[in-house]
Amino acid sequence: MRGLARRDTGGWLLDLEREGQALLQRADFVLDASGAAAVVARRLGVMRNEIDCLNVSYAYLHCDDAMAFPARSWLEAVENGWWYAAGVPGGRIVAAYATDRKNPAKPQGPVAWMAALQSTRHLWPVMLRARPASMPGAVRVAAAPSAILSNVAGRDWLAVGDAACSYDPLTAHGILKALQDGEAAGRAVANDLGGNPQAMHDYQNGIFTRFSDYLRLRNRLYSEEARWRHMDFWARPLTQAARGAGGGPGAAVD
């Protein structure tokens, strides 16, 4: 999408591009499902508020005996973050290291990343059962901050999924959140187009309320790790209500 503008008669005129060709499209309602990029919301001037600066570096390791790796998800807290690992199809294990984006000690490149993985106390010994490759093919990095828009809905538009707000992967809310958000968005759009003037307010209040609940869960999970409270990653402020991050329940929609 290259741009959008409100029509005098209501709805939107979208400036799109498909296969290199410009395309103008009319729409009664715009639903932003563009992930953390929040393309529509940002073009409308809505601020995306990040609660933290979590980054995840991850890689796939081919294994000679992948079936020897226990069929479950593994988590291990370390001094500057936490590790995750799980078996995936193709005789591989995916391993991920979550830490702050600004952490000066975060591993840079495959060699340092692999050394950090091998230094884990519990995870690496379990992975060794599967006889993983000595080096990953590539280490990728993805931003994974907790974040929420100042407004997630307005007149003839709403944001859904990670476009509206994103959760820390440690909470394992990905699938559940996607289902809840999708159902709530569908109901809100139907109610709005059906003439309910409260539909967008109700949708936004629901998103902000669930985000407040999520922050409390996130706070509790991180506070359970007591060994490294002196480290920046574990000592960072973990309690910030959705009202401080976004508009909060009852905030105006536009």
C-alpha positions in Angstrom: 0.0 0.0 0.0 1.4 3.4 -1.1 -1.2 5.6 0.6 -4.8 6.0 1.6 -7.3 8.8 1.9 -10.8 9.2 3.3 -13.6 9.6 0.7 -16.0 12.5 1.1 -18.9 10.0 0.8 -17.4 7.7 3.5 -14.9 4.9 3.5 -11.5 5.0 1.9 -9.6 5.3 -1.4 -6.5 3.1 -1.3 -3.4 3.7 -3.4 -2.0 0.2 -4.0 0.6 -1.5 -6.1 0.3 -5.0 -7.5 3.0 -6.5 -9.7 4.5 -3.1 -10.4 1.1 -1.6 -11.5 -0.7 1.2 -9.6 -4.2 0.3 -8.4 -6.8 2.5 -6.8 -9.3 0.6 -4.7 -12.4 1.8 -2.8 -13.2 0.3 0.5 -15.9 0.9 3.1 -13.6 -0.3 5.9 -9.9 -1.0 6.2 -8.5 -3.7 8.5 -4.8 -3.5 9.2 -3.4 -7.0 9.5 0.1 -6.1 8.4 1.9 -7.4 11.5 4.2 -5.3 13.6 4.7 -3.0 10.6 1.2 -1.7 11.2 1.2 -0.1 7.8 -2.3 1.4 7.9 -2.1 2.7 11.5 1.3 4.3 10.9 0.0 6.1 7.8 -2.8 7.4 9.9 -0.3 8.8 12.3 -1.0 6.4 15.2 2.0 5.8 17.4 3.3 2.3 18.2 4.6 2.1 21.7 7.3 -0.4 22.6 7.4 -1.6 26.2 10.9 -3.2 25.8 13.5 -3.9 23.2 13.5 -7.7 23.1 15.4 -9.2 20.2 15.5 -12.9 19.2 18.4 -14.5 17.3 17.5 -18.0 16.0 18.9 -20.7 13.8 18.1 -24.2 12.6 20.5 -27.0 13.4 20.4 -30.2 11.3 20.8 -33.3 13.5 22.0 -36.8 12.8 19.6 -38.3 15.3 16.8 -35.8 15.6 14.4 -38.3 17.1 16.6 -38.5 20.2 15.7 -34.9 21.0 12.7 -35.0 23.4 9.4 -33.9 21.7 8.7 -30.8 23.8 9.6 -27.2 24.0 12.6 -26.3 26.1 13.3 -23.0 27.9 16.4 -22.0 29.9 17.1 -18.7 31.6 20.6 -17.3 31.3 22.3 -14.2 32.7 21.3 -11.9 29.9 18.2 -13.5 28.5 16.7 -16.9 27.8 17.0 -19.7 25.3 14.3 -21.7 23.6 14.6 -24.9 21.6 12.2 -27.4 19.9 12.4 -30.1 17.3 11.0 -29.2 13.9 10.4 -31.2 10.7 13.3 -32.1 8.5 15.5 -33.6 11.2 16.2 -30.2 12.7 16.1 -28.3 16.0 15.3 -24.6 16.1 17.1 -22.7 18.9 16.5 -19.1 19.8 18.2 -16.7 22.1 16.1 -13.8 23.5 17.9 -10.7 24.9 17.7 -7.0 24.9 18.5 -5.3 21.6 21.0 -3.0 23.3 22.8 -5.8 25.2 26.5 -5.3 24.5 27.2 -9.0 25.4 24.8 -10.4 22.8 26.5 -12.9 20.4 27.4 -11.5 17.0 27.4 -14.0 14.2 27.1 -17.8 14.0 30.3 -18.6 15.9 29.5 -16.5 19.0 25.9 -17.6 18.9 26.9 -21.2 18.8 29.3 -20.7 21.7 26.5 -19.1 23.7 24.2 -22.0 23.0 26.9 -24.5 24.0 27.4 -22.7 27.3 23.9 -23.4 28.5 23.7 -25.6 31.5 20.7 -27.7 30.6 19.7 -27.1 27.0 22.9 -28.0 25.2 23.4 -31.4 27.0 19.8 -32.3 25.9 20.5 -31.2 22.4 23.6 -33.3 22.2 21.5 -36.4 22.3 20.3 -35.6 18.8 23.9 -35.0 17.5 23.4 -31.5 16.1 25.6 -29.9 13.5 28.6 -28.1 14.9 27.5 -24.8 13.2 24.1 -23.5 12.1 23.7 -22.6 8.4 22.6 -19.0 9.3 21.6 -17.0 12.4 18.6 -14.7 11.8 17.6 -11.9 14.1 14.0 -10.7 14.7 12.7 -7.9 16.8 10.2 -9.1 19.4 9.2 -6.2 21.6 6.0 -6.0 23.6 4.2 -3.1 21.9 0.8 -1.6 21.5 -0.7 1.1 19.3 -2.0 4.3 21.0 -5.3 3.6 19.2 -6.2 0.2 17.7 -9.4 1.3 16.0 -11.1 4.4 14.6 -13.7 5.5 12.1 -13.9 2.9 9.4 -10.6 1.2 10.4 -9.1 -1.2 13.0 -5.8 -3.0 13.6 -5.7 -6.7 14.4 -3.1 -9.2 15.6 0.4 -7.9 15.9 -0.5 -4.8 14.0 -2.5 -3.8 17.1 -0.2 -5.2 19.8 2.5 -7.8 20.2 3.4 -10.0 23.1 6.6 -11.4 24.5 7.1 -14.9 23.0 7.9 -16.2 26.5 4.2 -16.1 27.3 3.4 -18.6 24.5 0.2 -16.6 23.5 0.8 -16.6 19.8 -1.9 -19.0 18.6 -4.4 -18.1 21.3 -3.9 -14.4 20.7 -4.3 -14.7 16.9 -7.6 -16.6 17.4 -9.0 -14.1 20.0 -8.0 -11.1 18.0 -9.3 -12.4 14.7 -12.7 -13.3 16.2 -12.9 -9.9 18.0 -12.0 -8.0 14.9 -14.5 -9.9 12.7 -17.3 -9.2 15.2 -16.3 -5.5 15.5 -16.3 -4.9 11.7 -19.7 -6.6 11.3 -21.2 -4.6 14.2 -19.7 -1.3 12.9 -21.0 -1.9 9.3 -24.3 -2.9 10.9 -24.6 0.5 12.4 -23.4 0.0 16.0 -21.7 3.3 17.0 -20.0 1.6 20.0 -18.3 -1.2 18.0 -14.9 0.4 17.6 -14.9 1.6 21.3 -15.8 -1.9 22.5 -13.1 -3.5 20.3 -10.4 -1.1 21.5 -11.3 -1.5 25.1 -11.1 -5.3 24.7 -7.6 -5.1 23.1 -6.3 -2.8 25.9 -7.8 -4.9 28.6 -6.2 -8.1 27.3 -2.9 -6.2 26.9 -3.1 -5.1 30.6 -3.7 -8.8 31.6 -0.8 -9.8 29.4 1.6 -7.3 31.1 0.7 -8.8 34.5 1.5 -12.3 33.2 4.7 -11.1 31.7 5.7 -9.4 34.9 5.0 -12.6 36.9 7.0 -14.8 34.6 10.1 -12.6 34.5 10.0 -12.0 38.3 10.2 -15.7 38.9 13.9 -15.6 37.8 15.8 -14.4 40.9 19.4 -15.4 40.1 20.3 -12.4 37.9 18.1 -9.5 39.2 21.3 -7.4 39.2 21.5 -7.8 35.4 19.9 -5.2 33.2 17.8 -7.8 31.3 16.1 -9.1 34.5 16.2 -5.9 36.4 14.4 -3.8 33.8 11.0 -2.3 34.7 8.4 -5.0 34.0 5.2 -3.3 35.2 3.7 -0.8 32.8 0.0 -0.7 32.4 -1.6 -0.6 29.0 -3.0 2.9 29.8 0.6 4.1 29.9 1.5 2.4 26.6 -1.6 2.9 24.6 -4.7 4.9 25.1 -6.1 2.5 27.7 -9.7 1.4 28.0 -12.0 4.2 27.2 -9.5 6.1 25.0 -10.9 8.0 22.1 -11.0 6.3 18.7 -10.6 8.3 15.5 
